[in-house]
Amino acid sequence: VVKILLSEGIAVVFGEGGRTEGGKSSPTSEAGFFYSPKKKKKIRPLQEGVALLIRKTGALVVPMWVECKKASFNLPDKIYFSSLIFIFFLELWKKEAITIKIGRPLKFQRSDSREKITQKLVTILLDLADEE
């Protein structure tokens, strides 16, 4: 991913490292979640790798809130081709099962701390989550 970003490529990173709701890896406890200002949405803490990628590459960050509302579908254990993932999300979007909210692009300084980057991203993502 570092090589892709340093060569001005695009990478999509799900910073939580897993699904917040309904996944096999979802925590059963509410402890550790961050909640949106309206308390209707939540995310898990972001993994350290997100801030590490930003600091190492200086890449432009476009925050996106992705929410799957009516996920009644069968998904294979592994999907190897990004085009298949795109088609899968497109089909869900057509069925109004997925909402994608895109925030304003932002740039961090490579000298920004991991904590500062992570805190700002969490705040932006949760603000996006609450947008109507």
C-alpha positions as CSV (number, residue, x, y, z in Angstrom):
1,V,0.0,0.0,0.0
2,V,2.9,2.4,0.8
3,K,4.3,1.8,-2.7
4,I,0.9,2.5,-4.3
5,L,0.4,5.7,-2.4
6,L,4.0,6.9,-3.0
7,S,3.5,6.4,-6.7
8,E,0.3,8.6,-6.6
9,G,-2.0,5.6,-6.7
10,I,-5.2,5.1,-4.9
11,A,-5.9,2.8,-2.0
12,V,-9.1,2.2,0.0
13,V,-8.4,1.5,3.6
14,F,-11.1,0.5,6.1
15,G,-9.3,1.8,9.2
16,E,-11.3,-0.1,11.8
17,G,-9.8,-3.4,10.6
18,G,-13.2,-5.1,10.6
19,R,-17.0,-4.6,10.7
20,T,-18.5,-2.6,13.5
21,E,-21.9,-4.4,13.3
22,G,-22.9,-7.9,12.6
23,G,-19.6,-9.4,11.6
24,K,-18.0,-12.5,13.1
25,S,-15.3,-10.3,14.6
26,S,-17.7,-7.8,16.1
27,P,-17.0,-7.2,19.8
28,T,-19.9,-8.1,22.1
29,S,-19.0,-5.2,24.5
30,E,-19.8,-1.6,23.8
31,A,-16.6,-0.6,25.4
32,G,-14.1,1.2,23.2
33,F,-16.5,2.4,20.6
34,F,-16.6,6.0,19.5
35,Y,-20.1,7.5,19.0
36,S,-21.3,10.2,16.6
37,P,-22.5,13.5,18.0
38,K,-26.2,12.4,17.7
39,K,-25.3,9.0,19.3
40,K,-26.9,7.1,16.5
41,K,-23.7,5.8,14.8
42,K,-20.5,4.2,16.1
43,I,-17.2,3.0,15.0
44,R,-14.4,0.9,16.6
45,P,-11.1,2.6,17.2
46,L,-9.0,3.0,14.1
47,Q,-6.0,0.7,13.7
48,E,-2.5,2.3,14.0
49,G,-1.7,1.4,10.4
50,V,-4.0,4.2,9.1
51,A,-2.0,7.0,10.7
52,L,1.3,5.2,9.8
53,L,0.3,5.1,6.1
54,I,-0.6,8.8,6.2
55,R,2.6,9.8,8.0
56,K,4.8,7.7,5.8
57,T,3.3,8.7,2.4
58,G,1.8,12.2,3.0
59,A,-1.1,10.9,0.9
60,L,-4.3,12.9,0.4
61,V,-7.1,11.4,2.5
62,V,-10.7,11.3,1.4
63,P,-12.8,10.2,4.4
64,M,-15.8,8.0,3.5
65,W,-18.6,6.7,5.7
66,V,-19.8,3.4,4.3
67,E,-23.0,1.9,5.9
68,C,-24.7,-1.3,4.8
69,K,-28.4,-1.3,6.0
70,K,-30.1,-4.3,4.6
71,A,-27.4,-6.9,4.1
72,S,-29.3,-10.0,3.3
73,F,-26.9,-11.6,0.9
74,N,-24.4,-14.4,0.6
75,L,-20.8,-13.3,0.3
76,P,-18.0,-15.8,-0.5
77,D,-15.3,-16.0,2.2
78,K,-12.8,-14.3,0.0
79,I,-13.1,-12.1,-3.1
80,Y,-9.8,-11.7,-4.9
81,F,-10.6,-9.1,-7.6
82,S,-11.2,-5.5,-6.7
83,S,-13.6,-5.2,-9.7
84,L,-15.8,-7.9,-8.2
85,I,-15.9,-5.9,-4.9
86,F,-16.9,-2.8,-6.9
87,I,-19.6,-4.7,-8.7
88,F,-20.8,-6.1,-5.4
89,F,-21.1,-2.7,-3.7
90,L,-22.7,-1.2,-6.9
91,E,-25.4,-3.9,-6.7
92,L,-26.1,-3.2,-3.1
93,W,-26.2,0.5,-3.8
94,K,-28.8,0.0,-6.5
95,K,-31.0,-1.8,-3.9
96,E,-30.5,1.1,-1.5
97,A,-28.8,-1.3,0.9
98,I,-25.6,0.8,1.1
99,T,-24.9,4.4,1.9
100,I,-21.6,6.1,1.1
101,K,-20.9,9.6,2.4
102,I,-17.8,11.3,1.1
103,G,-16.0,14.0,3.1
104,R,-13.7,16.7,2.0
105,P,-10.2,15.7,1.0
106,L,-7.6,16.6,3.6
107,K,-3.9,16.6,4.0
108,F,-2.0,15.8,7.2
109,Q,1.6,16.8,7.9
110,R,4.0,14.0,8.1
111,S,5.0,15.4,11.5
112,D,1.5,15.0,12.9
113,S,1.3,12.5,15.7
114,R,-0.6,9.2,15.2
115,E,-3.0,10.3,17.9
116,K,-3.7,13.6,16.2
117,I,-4.4,12.0,12.8
118,T,-6.5,9.2,14.3
119,Q,-8.6,11.6,16.5
120,K,-9.3,13.9,13.5
121,L,-10.3,11.0,11.3
122,V,-12.6,9.6,13.9
123,T,-14.3,13.0,14.4
124,I,-14.7,13.6,10.7
125,L,-16.1,10.1,10.1
126,L,-18.6,10.3,12.9
127,D,-19.7,13.8,11.7
128,L,-20.2,12.3,8.2
129,A,-22.2,9.4,9.7
130,D,-24.7,11.9,11.2
131,E,-25.2,13.9,8.0
132,E,-28.7,13.6,6.5
